[in-house]
Amino acid sequence: MTADDSFSRLEDDDYPAYTVGRAAEMLGTTQGFVRAIGEARLITPLRSPGGHRRYSRYQLRIAARARELVDGGTSIEAACRIVILEDQLEEAQRINTEHHRGTKAPGTPPAV
């Protein structure tokens, strides 16, 4: 692997570059919180060859949203469920938009 390959992985939002300690530090929370949202199945860390948890930037963004909800008084379990539902809604909206783009006749005005 070249240095260029290593650096390009750091640009990948899905590359598991962060340890649980670093993830907690970046989120401004505890390692226990990061583990708890993993136990609630909001995020699933990859494991290093030594068995250590590793998180991606994408996972940290999801964790940050859960932390916002928890800081606002929502339980961890409820916050995780809300974030999962928000993510599913966003995906469904994206698919719906793509579907409508692909099925409209050329020149058809957008639906109101």
Biopython code that builds the backbone (N, CA, C, O; Angstrom):
import numpy as np
from Bio.PDB.StructureBuilder import StructureBuilder

atoms = [
    (1, "MET", "N", (0.844, -1.171, 0.000)),
    (1, "MET", "CA", (0.000, 0.000, 0.000)),
    (1, "MET", "C", (0.891, 1.235, 0.000)),
    (1, "MET", "O", (1.858, 1.310, 0.759)),
    (2, "THR", "N", (0.569, 2.189, -0.840)),
    (2, "THR", "CA", (1.361, 3.408, -0.928)),
    (2, "THR", "C", (0.819, 4.454, 0.037)),
    (2, "THR", "O", (-0.265, 4.307, 0.601)),
    (3, "ALA", "N", (1.603, 5.510, 0.210)),
    (3, "ALA", "CA", (1.153, 6.606, 1.067)),
    (3, "ALA", "C", (-0.102, 7.241, 0.496)),
    (3, "ALA", "O", (-0.992, 7.648, 1.243)),
    (4, "ASP", "N", (-0.178, 7.330, -0.846)),
    (4, "ASP", "CA", (-1.375, 7.900, -1.468)),
    (4, "ASP", "C", (-2.611, 7.082, -1.125)),
    (4, "ASP", "O", (-3.677, 7.643, -0.871)),
    (5, "ASP", "N", (-2.473, 5.739, -1.117)),
    (5, "ASP", "CA", (-3.600, 4.875, -0.750)),
    (5, "ASP", "C", (-4.043, 5.142, 0.686)),
    (5, "ASP", "O", (-5.239, 5.202, 0.971)),
    (6, "SER", "N", (-3.081, 5.301, 1.581)),
    (6, "SER", "CA", (-3.395, 5.553, 2.988)),
    (6, "SER", "C", (-4.121, 6.875, 3.155)),
    (6, "SER", "O", (-5.099, 6.956, 3.898)),
    (7, "PHE", "N", (-3.652, 7.913, 2.473)),
    (7, "PHE", "CA", (-4.289, 9.222, 2.593)),
    (7, "PHE", "C", (-5.683, 9.231, 1.975)),
    (7, "PHE", "O", (-6.585, 9.885, 2.500)),
    (8, "SER", "N", (-5.871, 8.518, 0.875)),
    (8, "SER", "CA", (-7.184, 8.506, 0.235)),
    (8, "SER", "C", (-8.217, 7.823, 1.132)),
    (8, "SER", "O", (-9.394, 8.180, 1.096)),
    (9, "ARG", "N", (-7.796, 6.860, 1.923)),
    (9, "ARG", "CA", (-8.733, 6.211, 2.844)),
    (9, "ARG", "C", (-9.246, 7.191, 3.880)),
    (9, "ARG", "O", (-10.379, 7.066, 4.344)),
    (10, "LEU", "N", (-8.426, 8.167, 4.248)),
    (10, "LEU", "CA", (-8.850, 9.154, 5.231)),
    (10, "LEU", "C", (-9.942, 10.069, 4.689)),
    (10, "LEU", "O", (-10.668, 10.691, 5.464)),
    (11, "GLU", "N", (-10.063, 10.154, 3.381)),
    (11, "GLU", "CA", (-11.123, 10.935, 2.748)),
    (11, "GLU", "C", (-12.428, 10.151, 2.680)),
    (11, "GLU", "O", (-13.483, 10.732, 2.425)),
    (12, "ASP", "N", (-12.372, 8.860, 2.901)),
    (12, "ASP", "CA", (-13.532, 7.971, 2.805)),
    (12, "ASP", "C", (-14.358, 8.075, 4.084)),
    (12, "ASP", "O", (-13.876, 7.746, 5.168)),
    (13, "ASP", "N", (-15.619, 8.538, 3.955)),
    (13, "ASP", "CA", (-16.502, 8.684, 5.126)),
    (13, "ASP", "C", (-16.793, 7.356, 5.824)),
    (13, "ASP", "O", (-17.164, 7.339, 6.998)),
    (14, "ASP", "N", (-16.625, 6.244, 5.105)),
    (14, "ASP", "CA", (-16.933, 4.937, 5.674)),
    (14, "ASP", "C", (-15.708, 4.211, 6.225)),
    (14, "ASP", "O", (-15.835, 3.116, 6.772)),
    (15, "TYR", "N", (-14.538, 4.804, 6.090)),
    (15, "TYR", "CA", (-13.318, 4.158, 6.589)),
    (15, "TYR", "C", (-13.271, 4.259, 8.115)),
    (15, "TYR", "O", (-13.351, 5.362, 8.656)),
    (16, "PRO", "N", (-13.143, 3.136, 8.816)),
    (16, "PRO", "CA", (-13.155, 3.137, 10.286)),
    (16, "PRO", "C", (-11.815, 3.589, 10.870)),
    (16, "PRO", "O", (-10.976, 2.765, 11.233)),
    (17, "ALA", "N", (-11.631, 4.878, 10.955)),
    (17, "ALA", "CA", (-10.345, 5.441, 11.350)),
    (17, "ALA", "C", (-10.236, 5.796, 12.830)),
    (17, "ALA", "O", (-9.136, 6.054, 13.316)),
    (18, "TYR", "N", (-11.347, 5.814, 13.551)),
    (18, "TYR", "CA", (-11.342, 6.367, 14.904)),
    (18, "TYR", "C", (-11.602, 5.319, 15.975)),
    (18, "TYR", "O", (-12.525, 4.512, 15.866)),
    (19, "THR", "N", (-10.780, 5.347, 17.000)),
    (19, "THR", "CA", (-10.966, 4.464, 18.154)),
    (19, "THR", "C", (-12.142, 4.967, 18.980)),
    (19, "THR", "O", (-12.621, 6.081, 18.769)),
    (20, "VAL", "N", (-12.601, 4.159, 19.906)),
    (20, "VAL", "CA", (-13.716, 4.570, 20.759)),
    (20, "VAL", "C", (-13.326, 5.796, 21.581)),
    (20, "VAL", "O", (-14.153, 6.681, 21.801)),
    (21, "GLY", "N", (-12.091, 5.856, 22.029)),
    (21, "GLY", "CA", (-11.638, 7.014, 22.803)),
    (21, "GLY", "C", (-11.633, 8.284, 21.975)),
    (21, "GLY", "O", (-12.090, 9.333, 22.429)),
    (22, "ARG", "N", (-11.118, 8.187, 20.765)),
    (22, "ARG", "CA", (-11.077, 9.350, 19.873)),
    (22, "ARG", "C", (-12.494, 9.747, 19.460)),
    (22, "ARG", "O", (-12.799, 10.937, 19.381)),
    (23, "ALA", "N", (-13.356, 8.775, 19.198)),
    (23, "ALA", "CA", (-14.746, 9.060, 18.838)),
    (23, "ALA", "C", (-15.430, 9.821, 19.971)),
    (23, "ALA", "O", (-16.105, 10.821, 19.726)),
    (24, "ALA", "N", (-15.261, 9.359, 21.196)),
    (24, "ALA", "CA", (-15.874, 10.021, 22.349)),
    (24, "ALA", "C", (-15.340, 11.449, 22.483)),
    (24, "ALA", "O", (-16.098, 12.380, 22.756)),
    (25, "GLU", "N", (-14.056, 11.609, 22.291)),
    (25, "GLU", "CA", (-13.448, 12.939, 22.382)),
    (25, "GLU", "C", (-14.026, 13.875, 21.317)),
    (25, "GLU", "O", (-14.363, 15.021, 21.611)),
    (26, "MET", "N", (-14.137, 13.388, 20.098)),
    (26, "MET", "CA", (-14.661, 14.206, 19.007)),
    (26, "MET", "C", (-16.128, 14.577, 19.237)),
    (26, "MET", "O", (-16.567, 15.660, 18.851)),
    (27, "LEU", "N", (-16.878, 13.679, 19.865)),
    (27, "LEU", "CA", (-18.293, 13.923, 20.143)),
    (27, "LEU", "C", (-18.516, 14.716, 21.422)),
    (27, "LEU", "O", (-19.625, 15.178, 21.688)),
    (28, "GLY", "N", (-17.456, 14.874, 22.213)),
    (28, "GLY", "CA", (-17.591, 15.576, 23.478)),
    (28, "GLY", "C", (-18.399, 14.794, 24.487)),
    (28, "GLY", "O", (-19.170, 15.367, 25.256)),
    (29, "THR", "N", (-18.222, 13.483, 24.485)),
    (29, "THR", "CA", (-18.995, 12.614, 25.367)),
    (29, "THR", "C", (-18.073, 11.547, 25.954)),
    (29, "THR", "O", (-16.850, 11.651, 25.855)),
    (30, "THR", "N", (-18.653, 10.547, 26.550)),
    (30, "THR", "CA", (-17.862, 9.483, 27.166)),
    (30, "THR", "C", (-17.783, 8.266, 26.245)),
    (30, "THR", "O", (-18.587, 8.104, 25.327)),
    (31, "GLN", "N", (-16.804, 7.426, 26.515)),
    (31, "GLN", "CA", (-16.699, 6.163, 25.784)),
    (31, "GLN", "C", (-17.932, 5.300, 26.066)),
    (31, "GLN", "O", (-18.378, 4.551, 25.196)),
    (32, "GLY", "N", (-18.471, 5.401, 27.257)),
    (32, "GLY", "CA", (-19.669, 4.646, 27.616)),
    (32, "GLY", "C", (-20.857, 5.009, 26.732)),
    (32, "GLY", "O", (-21.645, 4.141, 26.356)),
    (33, "PHE", "N", (-20.984, 6.297, 26.400)),
    (33, "PHE", "CA", (-22.062, 6.719, 25.501)),
    (33, "PHE", "C", (-21.872, 6.092, 24.127)),
    (33, "PHE", "O", (-22.824, 5.580, 23.538)),
    (34, "VAL", "N", (-20.655, 6.129, 23.619)),
    (34, "VAL", "CA", (-20.378, 5.560, 22.293)),
    (34, "VAL", "C", (-20.689, 4.068, 22.303)),
    (34, "VAL", "O", (-21.282, 3.551, 21.356)),
    (35, "ARG", "N", (-20.300, 3.384, 23.351)),
    (35, "ARG", "CA", (-20.611, 1.951, 23.455)),
    (35, "ARG", "C", (-22.120, 1.717, 23.567)),
    (35, "ARG", "O", (-22.650, 0.772, 22.983)),
    (36, "ALA", "N", (-22.807, 2.578, 24.318)),
    (36, "ALA", "CA", (-24.254, 2.419, 24.519)),
    (36, "ALA", "C", (-25.020, 2.554, 23.209)),
    (36, "ALA", "O", (-25.968, 1.804, 22.975)),
    (37, "ILE", "N", (-24.633, 3.487, 22.358)),
    (37, "ILE", "CA", (-25.351, 3.606, 21.086)),
    (37, "ILE", "C", (-25.002, 2.446, 20.166)),
    (37, "ILE", "O", (-25.765, 2.119, 19.257)),
    (38, "GLY", "N", (-23.866, 1.833, 20.395)),
    (38, "GLY", "CA", (-23.545, 0.595, 19.678)),
    (38, "GLY", "C", (-24.417, -0.554, 20.160)),
    (38, "GLY", "O", (-24.905, -1.351, 19.359)),
    (39, "GLU", "N", (-24.611, -0.637, 21.475)),
    (39, "GLU", "CA", (-25.466, -1.685, 22.044)),
    (39, "GLU", "C", (-26.921, -1.501, 21.610)),
    (39, "GLU", "O", (-27.663, -2.475, 21.481)),
    (40, "ALA", "N", (-27.326, -0.248, 21.387)),
    (40, "ALA", "CA", (-28.687, 0.042, 20.920)),
    (40, "ALA", "C", (-28.781, -0.157, 19.400)),
    (40, "ALA", "O", (-29.836, 0.071, 18.807)),
    (41, "ARG", "N", (-27.705, -0.572, 18.790)),
    (41, "ARG", "CA", (-27.615, -0.887, 17.355)),
    (41, "ARG", "C", (-27.806, 0.319, 16.444)),
    (41, "ARG", "O", (-28.254, 0.188, 15.305)),
    (42, "LEU", "N", (-27.460, 1.493, 16.961)),
    (42, "LEU", "CA", (-27.489, 2.660, 16.086)),
    (42, "LEU", "C", (-26.292, 2.625, 15.143)),
    (42, "LEU", "O", (-26.421, 2.868, 13.943)),
    (43, "ILE", "N", (-25.145, 2.324, 15.698)),
    (43, "ILE", "CA", (-23.933, 2.171, 14.890)),
    (43, "ILE", "C", (-23.255, 0.869, 15.288)),
    (43, "ILE", "O", (-23.307, 0.456, 16.447)),
    (44, "THR", "N", (-22.629, 0.241, 14.331)),
    (44, "THR", "CA", (-21.908, -1.000, 14.595)),
    (44, "THR", "C", (-20.451, -0.781, 14.217)),
    (44, "THR", "O", (-20.121, -0.672, 13.036)),
    (45, "PRO", "N", (-19.584, -0.716, 15.213)),
    (45, "PRO", "CA", (-18.185, -0.463, 14.888)),
    (45, "PRO", "C", (-17.550, -1.666, 14.196)),
    (45, "PRO", "O", (-17.922, -2.815, 14.431)),
    (46, "LEU", "N", (-16.599, -1.368, 13.354)),
    (46, "LEU", "CA", (-15.769, -2.438, 12.819)),
    (46, "LEU", "C", (-14.713, -2.732, 13.862)),
    (46, "LEU", "O", (-14.491, -1.931, 14.770)),
    (47, "ARG", "N", (-14.076, -3.853, 13.740)),
    (47, "ARG", "CA", (-13.054, -4.235, 14.715)),
    (47, "ARG", "C", (-11.684, -4.282, 14.044)),
    (47, "ARG", "O", (-11.536, -4.769, 12.923)),
    (48, "SER", "N", (-10.703, -3.769, 14.749)),
    (48, "SER", "CA", (-9.331, -3.849, 14.263)),
    (48, "SER", "C", (-8.869, -5.297, 14.401)),
    (48, "SER", "O", (-9.538, -6.091, 15.062)),
    (49, "PRO", "N", (-7.739, -5.658, 13.791)),
    (49, "PRO", "CA", (-7.227, -7.027, 13.960)),
    (49, "PRO", "C", (-7.040, -7.413, 15.432)),
    (49, "PRO", "O", (-7.112, -8.592, 15.779)),
    (50, "GLY", "N", (-6.801, -6.421, 16.293)),
    (50, "GLY", "CA", (-6.649, -6.680, 17.719)),
    (50, "GLY", "C", (-7.961, -6.690, 18.480)),
    (50, "GLY", "O", (-7.966, -6.876, 19.697)),
    (51, "GLY", "N", (-9.089, -6.492, 17.778)),
    (51, "GLY", "CA", (-10.399, -6.537, 18.405)),
    (51, "GLY", "C", (-10.915, -5.207, 18.920)),
    (51, "GLY", "O", (-11.965, -5.163, 19.562)),
    (52, "HIS", "N", (-10.198, -4.116, 18.652)),
    (52, "HIS", "CA", (-10.620, -2.798, 19.128)),
    (52, "HIS", "C", (-11.683, -2.199, 18.214)),
    (52, "HIS", "O", (-11.660, -2.392, 16.998)),
    (53, "ARG", "N", (-12.614, -1.470, 18.822)),
    (53, "ARG", "CA", (-13.681, -0.819, 18.052)),
    (53, "ARG", "C", (-13.088, 0.304, 17.205)),
    (53, "ARG", "O", (-12.205, 1.037, 17.651)),
    (54, "ARG", "N", (-13.593, 0.427, 15.972)),
    (54, "ARG", "CA", (-13.188, 1.504, 15.063)),
    (54, "ARG", "C", (-14.438, 2.098, 14.425)),
    (54, "ARG", "O", (-15.333, 1.370, 13.995)),
    (55, "TYR", "N", (-14.490, 3.426, 14.370)),
    (55, "TYR", "CA", (-15.652, 4.139, 13.863)),
    (55, "TYR", "C", (-15.275, 5.013, 12.670)),
    (55, "TYR", "O", (-14.154, 5.512, 12.574)),
    (56, "SER", "N", (-16.227, 5.185, 11.773)),
    (56, "SER", "CA", (-16.029, 6.031, 10.601)),
    (56, "SER", "C", (-16.590, 7.433, 10.863)),
    (56, "SER", "O", (-17.302, 7.655, 11.843)),
    (57, "ARG", "N", (-16.260, 8.366, 9.978)),
    (57, "ARG", "CA", (-16.815, 9.714, 10.095)),
    (57, "ARG", "C", (-18.336, 9.684, 9.932)),
    (57, "ARG", "O", (-19.050, 10.419, 10.615)),
    (58, "TYR", "N", (-18.827, 8.843, 9.034)),
    (58, "TYR", "CA", (-20.270, 8.710, 8.854)),
    (58, "TYR", "C", (-20.926, 8.269, 10.165)),
    (58, "TYR", "O", (-21.948, 8.828, 10.563)),
    (59, "GLN", "N", (-20.353, 7.282, 10.828)),
    (59, "GLN", "CA", (-20.900, 6.812, 12.099)),
    (59, "GLN", "C", (-20.840, 7.905, 13.164)),
    (59, "GLN", "O", (-21.741, 8.016, 13.996)),
    (60, "LEU", "N", (-19.792, 8.700, 13.138)),
    (60, "LEU", "CA", (-19.683, 9.774, 14.126)),
    (60, "LEU", "C", (-20.745, 10.851, 13.903)),
    (60, "LEU", "O", (-21.235, 11.444, 14.863)),
    (61, "ARG", "N", (-21.101, 11.105, 12.652)),
    (61, "ARG", "CA", (-22.180, 12.063, 12.390)),
    (61, "ARG", "C", (-23.506, 11.535, 12.943)),
    (61, "ARG", "O", (-24.288, 12.295, 13.515)),
    (62, "ILE", "N", (-23.753, 10.263, 12.776)),
    (62, "ILE", "CA", (-24.971, 9.647, 13.322)),
    (62, "ILE", "C", (-24.949, 9.723, 14.848)),
    (62, "ILE", "O", (-25.951, 10.061, 15.477)),
    (63, "ALA", "N", (-23.806, 9.410, 15.426)),
    (63, "ALA", "CA", (-23.666, 9.461, 16.888)),
    (63, "ALA", "C", (-23.871, 10.882, 17.409)),
    (63, "ALA", "O", (-24.453, 11.075, 18.476)),
    (64, "ALA", "N", (-23.395, 11.870, 16.662)),
    (64, "ALA", "CA", (-23.557, 13.269, 17.073)),
    (64, "ALA", "C", (-25.039, 13.653, 17.111)),
    (64, "ALA", "O", (-25.472, 14.379, 18.007)),
    (65, "ARG", "N", (-25.811, 13.169, 16.143)),
    (65, "ARG", "CA", (-27.250, 13.447, 16.133)),
    (65, "ARG", "C", (-27.920, 12.813, 17.356)),
    (65, "ARG", "O", (-28.772, 13.433, 17.992)),
    (66, "ALA", "N", (-27.537, 11.589, 17.676)),
    (66, "ALA", "CA", (-28.090, 10.919, 18.858)),
    (66, "ALA", "C", (-27.722, 11.692, 20.118)),
    (66, "ALA", "O", (-28.537, 11.836, 21.029)),
    (67, "ARG", "N", (-26.497, 12.183, 20.161)),
    (67, "ARG", "CA", (-26.063, 12.939, 21.340)),
    (67, "ARG", "C", (-26.891, 14.209, 21.495)),
    (67, "ARG", "O", (-27.251, 14.574, 22.614)),
    (68, "GLU", "N", (-27.201, 14.892, 20.386)),
    (68, "GLU", "CA", (-28.048, 16.091, 20.454)),
    (68, "GLU", "C", (-29.387, 15.768, 21.116)),
    (68, "GLU", "O", (-29.867, 16.510, 21.973)),
    (69, "LEU", "N", (-29.972, 14.659, 20.704)),
    (69, "LEU", "CA", (-31.266, 14.260, 21.260)),
    (69, "LEU", "C", (-31.154, 13.917, 22.741)),
    (69, "LEU", "O", (-32.000, 14.315, 23.543)),
    (70, "VAL", "N", (-30.109, 13.177, 23.099)),
    (70, "VAL", "CA", (-29.903, 12.792, 24.505)),
    (70, "VAL", "C", (-29.656, 14.042, 25.348)),
    (70, "VAL", "O", (-30.177, 14.157, 26.458)),
    (71, "ASP", "N", (-28.864, 14.975, 24.823)),
    (71, "ASP", "CA", (-28.618, 16.221, 25.557)),
    (71, "ASP", "C", (-29.909, 17.007, 25.761)),
    (71, "ASP", "O", (-30.022, 17.781, 26.712)),
    (72, "GLY", "N", (-30.880, 16.813, 24.877)),
    (72, "GLY", "CA", (-32.172, 17.478, 25.001)),
    (72, "GLY", "C", (-33.152, 16.744, 25.902)),
    (72, "GLY", "O", (-34.292, 17.182, 26.060)),
    (73, "GLY", "N", (-32.726, 15.635, 26.495)),
    (73, "GLY", "CA", (-33.568, 14.930, 27.449)),
    (73, "GLY", "C", (-34.166, 13.621, 26.956)),
    (73, "GLY", "O", (-34.908, 12.972, 27.692)),
    (74, "THR", "N", (-33.859, 13.220, 25.726)),
    (74, "THR", "CA", (-34.373, 11.965, 25.179)),
    (74, "THR", "C", (-33.509, 10.810, 25.677)),
    (74, "THR", "O", (-32.290, 10.947, 25.776)),
    (75, "SER", "N", (-34.125, 9.682, 25.989)),
    (75, "SER", "CA", (-33.342, 8.520, 26.419)),
    (75, "SER", "C", (-32.477, 8.023, 25.262)),
    (75, "SER", "O", (-32.782, 8.282, 24.098)),
    (76, "ILE", "N", (-31.407, 7.313, 25.582)),
    (76, "ILE", "CA", (-30.516, 6.797, 24.536)),
    (76, "ILE", "C", (-31.283, 5.889, 23.581)),
    (76, "ILE", "O", (-31.126, 5.993, 22.364)),
    (77, "GLU", "N", (-32.105, 5.007, 24.122)),
    (77, "GLU", "CA", (-32.846, 4.069, 23.275)),
    (77, "GLU", "C", (-33.777, 4.811, 22.323)),
    (77, "GLU", "O", (-33.835, 4.488, 21.137)),
    (78, "ALA", "N", (-34.509, 5.808, 22.836)),
    (78, "ALA", "CA", (-35.426, 6.578, 22.002)),
    (78, "ALA", "C", (-34.656, 7.412, 20.980)),
    (78, "ALA", "O", (-35.070, 7.515, 19.826)),
    (79, "ALA", "N", (-33.537, 8.007, 21.400)),
    (79, "ALA", "CA", (-32.726, 8.800, 20.487)),
    (79, "ALA", "C", (-32.222, 7.938, 19.332)),
    (79, "ALA", "O", (-32.236, 8.372, 18.180)),
    (80, "CYS", "N", (-31.781, 6.735, 19.634)),
    (80, "CYS", "CA", (-31.294, 5.829, 18.591)),
    (80, "CYS", "C", (-32.409, 5.475, 17.625)),
    (80, "CYS", "O", (-32.201, 5.434, 16.412)),
    (81, "ARG", "N", (-33.586, 5.221, 18.160)),
    (81, "ARG", "CA", (-34.729, 4.883, 17.295)),
    (81, "ARG", "C", (-35.104, 6.064, 16.399)),
    (81, "ARG", "O", (-35.393, 5.884, 15.216)),
    (82, "ILE", "N", (-35.099, 7.263, 16.964)),
    (82, "ILE", "CA", (-35.409, 8.470, 16.186)),
    (82, "ILE", "C", (-34.405, 8.639, 15.054)),
    (82, "ILE", "O", (-34.795, 8.901, 13.916)),
    (83, "VAL", "N", (-33.125, 8.493, 15.351)),
    (83, "VAL", "CA", (-32.092, 8.668, 14.328)),
    (83, "VAL", "C", (-32.234, 7.614, 13.235)),
    (83, "VAL", "O", (-32.073, 7.920, 12.054)),
    (84, "ILE", "N", (-32.531, 6.382, 13.620)),
    (84, "ILE", "CA", (-32.737, 5.316, 12.627)),
    (84, "ILE", "C", (-33.923, 5.662, 11.728)),
    (84, "ILE", "O", (-33.840, 5.517, 10.508)),
    (85, "LEU", "N", (-35.022, 6.116, 12.323)),
    (85, "LEU", "CA", (-36.203, 6.478, 11.535)),
    (85, "LEU", "C", (-35.932, 7.677, 10.630)),
    (85, "LEU", "O", (-36.395, 7.709, 9.490)),
    (86, "GLU", "N", (-35.192, 8.654, 11.124)),
    (86, "GLU", "CA", (-34.824, 9.800, 10.288)),
    (86, "GLU", "C", (-34.002, 9.352, 9.085)),
    (86, "GLU", "O", (-34.215, 9.815, 7.965)),
    (87, "ASP", "N", (-33.069, 8.453, 9.331)),
    (87, "ASP", "CA", (-32.217, 7.940, 8.253)),
    (87, "ASP", "C", (-33.051, 7.163, 7.229)),
    (87, "ASP", "O", (-32.846, 7.307, 6.024)),
    (88, "GLN", "N", (-33.983, 6.346, 7.703)),
    (88, "GLN", "CA", (-34.849, 5.586, 6.800)),
    (88, "GLN", "C", (-35.736, 6.521, 5.974)),
    (88, "GLN", "O", (-35.943, 6.293, 4.783)),
    (89, "LEU", "N", (-36.253, 7.565, 6.605)),
    (89, "LEU", "CA", (-37.085, 8.535, 5.890)),
    (89, "LEU", "C", (-36.278, 9.245, 4.813)),
    (89, "LEU", "O", (-36.747, 9.409, 3.687)),
    (90, "GLU", "N", (-35.078, 9.663, 5.153)),
    (90, "GLU", "CA", (-34.213, 10.336, 4.178)),
    (90, "GLU", "C", (-33.927, 9.427, 2.979)),
    (90, "GLU", "O", (-33.962, 9.877, 1.834)),
    (91, "GLU", "N", (-33.646, 8.165, 3.242)),
    (91, "GLU", "CA", (-33.391, 7.202, 2.169)),
    (91, "GLU", "C", (-34.631, 6.990, 1.312)),
    (91, "GLU", "O", (-34.535, 6.939, 0.086)),
    (92, "ALA", "N", (-35.790, 6.867, 1.942)),
    (92, "ALA", "CA", (-37.041, 6.685, 1.197)),
    (92, "ALA", "C", (-37.329, 7.902, 0.327)),
    (92, "ALA", "O", (-37.776, 7.758, -0.811)),
    (93, "GLN", "N", (-37.080, 9.092, 0.849)),
    (93, "GLN", "CA", (-37.293, 10.305, 0.068)),
    (93, "GLN", "C", (-36.344, 10.362, -1.121)),
    (93, "GLN", "O", (-36.736, 10.773, -2.213)),
    (94, "ARG", "N", (-35.098, 9.951, -0.913)),
    (94, "ARG", "CA", (-34.124, 9.931, -2.006)),
    (94, "ARG", "C", (-34.562, 8.961, -3.103)),
    (94, "ARG", "O", (-34.506, 9.286, -4.290)),
    (95, "ILE", "N", (-34.992, 7.788, -2.700)),
    (95, "ILE", "CA", (-35.449, 6.776, -3.665)),
    (95, "ILE", "C", (-36.686, 7.280, -4.407)),
    (95, "ILE", "O", (-36.794, 7.115, -5.622)),
    (96, "ASN", "N", (-37.611, 7.891, -3.684)),
    (96, "ASN", "CA", (-38.825, 8.420, -4.286)),
    (96, "ASN", "C", (-38.489, 9.504, -5.320)),
    (96, "ASN", "O", (-39.065, 9.534, -6.407)),
    (97, "THR", "N", (-37.573, 10.370, -4.976)),
    (97, "THR", "CA", (-37.158, 11.428, -5.902)),
    (97, "THR", "C", (-36.542, 10.827, -7.158)),
    (97, "THR", "O", (-36.854, 11.251, -8.270)),
    (98, "GLU", "N", (-35.666, 9.839, -6.981)),
    (98, "GLU", "CA", (-35.052, 9.176, -8.141)),
    (98, "GLU", "C", (-36.101, 8.485, -8.995)),
    (98, "GLU", "O", (-36.033, 8.529, -10.223)),
    (99, "HIS", "N", (-37.059, 7.855, -8.358)),
    (99, "HIS", "CA", (-38.112, 7.156, -9.086)),
    (99, "HIS", "C", (-38.936, 8.136, -9.924)),
    (99, "HIS", "O", (-39.233, 7.871, -11.089)),
    (100, "HIS", "N", (-39.297, 9.255, -9.326)),
    (100, "HIS", "CA", (-40.102, 10.239, -10.041)),
    (100, "HIS", "C", (-39.325, 10.882, -11.183)),
    (100, "HIS", "O", (-39.912, 11.217, -12.212)),
    (101, "ARG", "N", (-38.046, 11.056, -11.025)),
    (101, "ARG", "CA", (-37.225, 11.589, -12.121)),
    (101, "ARG", "C", (-37.187, 10.621, -13.290)),
    (101, "ARG", "O", (-37.189, 11.029, -14.451)),
    (102, "GLY", "N", (-37.153, 9.337, -12.973)),
    (102, "GLY", "CA", (-37.032, 8.314, -14.009)),
    (102, "GLY", "C", (-38.340, 7.967, -14.702)),
    (102, "GLY", "O", (-38.316, 7.378, -15.782)),
    (103, "THR", "N", (-39.481, 8.314, -14.114)),
    (103, "THR", "CA", (-40.767, 7.883, -14.692)),
    (103, "THR", "C", (-41.554, 9.022, -15.318)),
    (103, "THR", "O", (-42.560, 8.766, -15.980)),
    (104, "LYS", "N", (-41.140, 10.258, -15.135)),
    (104, "LYS", "CA", (-41.878, 11.379, -15.716)),
    (104, "LYS", "C", (-41.582, 11.479, -17.210)),
    (104, "LYS", "O", (-40.456, 11.255, -17.652)),
    (105, "ALA", "N", (-42.590, 11.812, -17.959)),
    (105, "ALA", "CA", (-42.408, 12.061, -19.379)),
    (105, "ALA", "C", (-41.652, 13.366, -19.547)),
    (105, "ALA", "O", (-41.850, 14.298, -18.767)),
    (106, "PRO", "N", (-40.783, 13.452, -20.558)),
    (106, "PRO", "CA", (-40.055, 14.700, -20.787)),
    (106, "PRO", "C", (-41.032, 15.856, -20.970)),
    (106, "PRO", "O", (-42.042, 15.729, -21.661)),
    (107, "GLY", "N", (-40.712, 16.987, -20.337)),
    (107, "GLY", "CA", (-41.544, 18.159, -20.458)),
    (107, "GLY", "C", (-42.720, 18.206, -19.505)),
    (107, "GLY", "O", (-43.466, 19.185, -19.492)),
    (108, "THR", "N", (-42.902, 17.147, -18.696)),
    (108, "THR", "CA", (-44.000, 17.108, -17.739)),
    (108, "THR", "C", (-43.638, 18.030, -16.575)),
    (108, "THR", "O", (-42.562, 17.899, -15.992)),
    (109, "PRO", "N", (-44.539, 18.969, -16.232)),
    (109, "PRO", "CA", (-44.222, 19.868, -15.109)),
    (109, "PRO", "C", (-44.208, 19.091, -13.804)),
    (109, "PRO", "O", (-44.898, 18.080, -13.673)),
    (110, "PRO", "N", (-43.422, 19.559, -12.833)),
    (110, "PRO", "CA", (-43.377, 18.877, -11.529)),
    (110, "PRO", "C", (-44.729, 18.937, -10.836)),
    (110, "PRO", "O", (-45.484, 19.896, -10.996)),
    (111, "ALA", "N", (-45.019, 17.905, -10.068)),
    (111, "ALA", "CA", (-46.267, 17.850, -9.299)),
    (111, "ALA", "C", (-46.215, 18.876, -8.190)),
    (111, "ALA", "O", (-45.148, 19.146, -7.639)),
    (112, "VAL", "N", (-47.346, 19.445, -7.862)),
    (112, "VAL", "CA", (-47.415, 20.443, -6.794)),
    (112, "VAL", "C", (-48.082, 19.857, -5.585)),
    (112, "VAL", "O", (-48.237, 20.540, -4.573)),
]
sb = StructureBuilder()
sb.init_structure("model")
sb.init_model(0)
sb.init_chain("A")
sb.init_seg("    ")
for serial, (resi, resn, name, xyz) in enumerate(atoms, 1):
    if name == "N":
        sb.init_residue(resn, " ", resi, " ")
    sb.init_atom(name, np.array(xyz, "f"), 0.0, 1.0, " ", f" {name:<3s}", serial, name[0])
structure = sb.get_structure()
